[in-house]
């Protein structure tokens, strides 16, 4: 080691979000407490400053041995993963000198209910002061998110306040929609179990508290013992169409495409190559349509990609994507759907680069007619939909019906929440820069609904709204002329998606107030899919990351005012 200034880890971390020593090269010392894929964690066991962390992440290709004490030299960096995030103080590794084996244990800080129930600002400050340090989640917590391909888990103590689903999940709170729950990552996939919501944690989980992807997460260094929840299967609807009713299923198809992408034709080979056929995604969606949805009259699909997926080409057609899905449904049910594709202009609707994502439809020609064979992409000239997925509008008529019973379906996928600031961000925590855009998108749709309602037409707006039932966007969409059928469900049933342990509604079903008041609407969220975990280290285990949603809409006779 040279004569670089020696500092404690607490002095490097400081008392705020930014290090007072950022940009300087320093020497510090501590005990290695854990290793991640990009470095290791060092903790000073002698520091007693409760306002500054005594733990630090060392960004390094060299992984030092846990339990050993080292003197480490490196550059202090305030790492910012993206705009709107919280900076993370790190040491960029230069060299290390081993001091010996540390012969005592470092007591972890317990993430108990008292700590988790702190007001947000106090909790954020407390977690910042623990960043990089050993913490522990006590046994007895329940898993409130299913396992994912990356070995991530989210738990909540049973006594933590909040509305619970029947399976033990935690529903988002309208008063505090941004909430942090204890989470951890198991790096060794063979030691990471597949778990569903409601499983129990039977052992403490201990490790350094890391900050990544907009939230705090423990790098687990201890073994994991759990008790499994009951096995979940997607529910099956009892809703069926008849001579006066039409069933419409909503299905987020999870960036569906029929092609294995070439690494030289995608933006990011690590993220943009998949095999939806080999991974069983087409077969899984077919099972959803046939077994969960009961082969509904219409399926409103989101996240349909073009024929060559994420490859950066001039291809925008998705006839092969739809064709494989239609074939999978026919093989399972004997029913041959037809599809409606409304291709976007190349690269103009956002989503995965090269995928040319769009909304589309399947429909049963033995049950319904596609009126006039016309499909409309709304908002193509509207600023609110620039670079965003366009709603698709199609009209369907019950086949053989002499009364002219029709339904206008508007299939949406509103602007993403992906750019929302972290709840721990230094500036405007939780701010969603796309919220105003989603409101403007909904206002444009609402104009169409007012005209449809004035004409006495029945309509149904569905899809992925990327927003909650209590959000400004859904309020703008419904106003006083329409009703969100989600709000007619029991509160414990209002969820189709799980985001970091919070169950929430992102899909909705909007009808005219007249349709609802006349009792002509039934709506179900078919829970199960969003409750089931996947095996860590494996992709493509679930056909969709949402629950399946279905509505039965009894249609009015437009020949009668």
Secondary structure, 3 states (H helix, E strand, C coil): CCCCCECCHHHHHCCCCCCCCCCCEEEEEEEEEEEECCEEEEECCCCCCCCCCCEEEEECCCCCCCCEEEEEEEEEEEECCCCCCCCEEEEEEEEEEEEEECCCCCCCEECCHHHHCCCHHHHHHHHHCCCCCEEEECCCCEECCCCCCCCEEEEECCCCCCCECCCCCEECECCECCCCCCEEECCCHHHCCCCCCCCEECCCEEEEEEEECCEEEEEECCCCCEECCCCCCCCCCCCCCCCCEEEEEEEEEEEECCCCCCHHHCCCCCCCCCCCCCCCHHHHHHHHHHHHCCCCCEEEEEEECCCCCCCCCCCCCCHHHHHHHHHHHHHHHCCCCEEECCCCCCCCCCCCCCCCCEEEEEECCCCEEEEEEEEEECCCCCHHHCCCCCCEEEEEEECCCCCCCEEEEEEEECCCCCCCCCCCCCCCCCCCCCHHHHHHHHHHHHHHHHHHHHCCCCEEEEEECCCCCCCHHHHHHHCCCEEEHHHHCCHHHCCCEEECCEEECCEEEEEEHHHHHCCCEEEEEECCHHHCCCCCCCCCCCCCCCCEEEEEEECCCCCCC
